[in-house]
Amino acid sequence: MEWQDLKIKSSDELRELLAETRRKSQNLSFQAHSKQLKEVHKIKVLKKQLAQIQMLLDNKKYGK
């Protein structure tokens, strides 16, 4: 998801997206450890997205 798309979402939508992205990240991690995942770079992309979502939630929480 693009940065601009994330910025316009509400806090509730961001929390749902955060939970969904964490589940995806966990599943990809399990697949990577069991040698089933061929595109390992997807884990890095999801980690970046998790950090962006968390940063936006923190900014909304503390009013920055």
Secondary structure, DSSP 8 states (H G I E B T S, - for coil): --HHHHHTS-HHHHHHHHHHHHHHHHHHHHHHHTT--S-THHHHHHHHHHHHHHHHHHHHHHT-
